Amino acid sequence: MKARHENVWHEFAEELENLQVKARRAREILLGPLETEIATTPYEVVHKEDRVKLKHYRAQEGPGLRTPLLIVYALINRETMLDLQPDRSVIRTFLKGGLDVYMMDWGYPTRKDRYLTIEDHVCGYMDDMVDFIRERHGIEKINLMGICMGGSFCVMYASIFPEKIKNLNTTVTPTNFDTDQGLLHVWMRELDADRLVDTFGNIPGDLMNLGFLLLNPARLVIDKYRGLLESITDRQFVENFVRMEKWIFDSPDLPGETFRQFIRDCYRENLLIQSRMRLGDHLVDLKKITMPVLNIYARYDHLVPPDSSRFLTQFLGSTDVEDLCLDTGHIGIYVSSKTQKEFAPKIVRWLKEREGRVAGGKLRVSGRGSRVAGRRRPSGQESATDARIQP
Amino acid sequence: MSATEAAIDLWKEIVGGLFARAWENAGRRDLPGALVANLAFNARLMERFVHDVHQPPSEALGKFIDLWGKEWADFQRLWLGKTPELFTWPETGKSPGDGRDLFRAWSKFYEGELKPLLNIPQVGLARFYQEKANCLMDKFHSLQRASAEFLEMLAVPMDESLRMLRKEMDRTREASKISEGLKEAYGIWINNLEKLYQNLFRSPDFIKCLSSTVSALAEFVNARMEYVQQWAKAAQLPTIKDLDEAYRELYLLKREVRSLRVAGCELRTERLLATKTQGREEA
């Protein structure tokens, strides 16, 4: 008993000593220079319309694909996620792969943007940007990539203007909202969106952040910072952590009418996957999406669960569709070191394989033998949602 | 002389004495002497006052005290009678309920007793301002109540996870080092906490509470805006409503311009195609 008693004090003294060393090192790091800049890949703003900008990243290694890629991020948070750190930058991977990349910067909506609808974003800003790129490069079609809500916009756009899109890539994109897998889907059905919009105009970014933190407070409010304290002597960890914090709390407001329509038409009535969603005079008919589609989603995504993403390809008119499920979460798909080797290179390869194709899904005759990619049935476990969702 | 008359005489002496003596003495240019005389006079007045206070109170004073004392006691009995649930604790051995009995009791009390006071129709020139102020107070209270209930719900998994941790630690007391023990304990606690929160967040009670909290927030913000806007209007400043109207018109104008531009482009394209076709046919 006495020996154990002495051991306890000995261990306590040891812990205190370790803590002191750690605190000293932490002080050096936090008070010293930290490289926490995000979105450091050089770009040029080539077009601007109201608050929306079009950024252009030039391909690094000589001429690559002739067809440029336009990336459309969500209206929630910022597109800087794709270029968070130099060694984990989706943009840099694309540029190294020879892609000519354009990215839409939705900017920071103000009160005057509160009346902008989904139609204004898709058939207005997106269409103008696509036309600008087509004219600039002298081409008829471009490649389109959408992320999260941006992917939903891309799906809508591709169905309304299929003649302008060569290949479509959707990433962690919610298209089916008839699922209870994600908490957001459960909550959004009960939330009075009309009252929120009538009160706030635009939905405040801070309110949305609070909602996202509430999805898992144990991990996002407590455990995350415990992890920081544990690794606070690692400069690189601290820098990456601060970069992530900079991005995650950089939340623009969401235009009110867009929010209202998204909640009503998507979360409540699930019109998108049923091809019943209307943007003004345009009907979003998924059968009109006839270009090749690569649909990537994350198995452990708590914001856009697999059941929300994986059914898209079953409803398209395209014969060249592919689903890819990665073992990661909603944000990990872009920043996890493991998926960095899987995610962006896969997109580059996929686009390169289809670069030489003409309309109709047929491959142009080249020197080598090539085959037409057939429709790949999505693999996945049967769920209650499967029974409800039928093409 | 009655107590009232004595009080009036005393008052007259005080007022007369304080000013008259000092004025007289200052006129004779004997200011120090005047001040001393004044202080002595004030001391005599104070002695008289203290003496009078210790006299038996008159009948009128007794009746006055009786009346107010009775009213105060009745008032307390009335309000205690209306709020028994606020002061009721669960009996020993019985379940403490879902922990929201206090919120329900307070809501019942507020809706029944306090809110009608805020809804009393206002009169006069400032009636609209007062009405909006009352509405703001009401919505502020609603927000506080909803937030308190929401936070109380969020605290439940925290309590439960700590209870579970204690049980687990009682069960496994062996740990080779303090730090390993702490890490293990933290790991158990955070996992339990996460699971408890996930269960809570899917429960209908929580969803209802979340929805009502968000609604209460929206109502409060609206009431606050209404209250502030009326002052802005009085000060001839543009209000949020004015700006929203202007933005709406601007938005509609821009849409109109865009649709005209698109229609113009399509028309130009059609004419160009028609001209080319015609040119080819002629050729």
Interface residues (C-beta under 8 A of the other chain):
Chain A: V8 E11 F12 E15 R111 K112 R114 Y115 L116 D120 G124 L183 V186 W187 E190 L191 D192 R195 L196 D198 T199 F200 G201 L214 L215 N216 P217 A218 R219 I222 D223 R226
Chain B: L154 K177 I178 S179 Y186 I190 L193 E194 Y197 Q198 F201 R202 I207 K208 L210 S211 V214 S215 A218 E219 V221 N222 I240 L243 D244 Y247 R248 L250 Y251 R255 R258
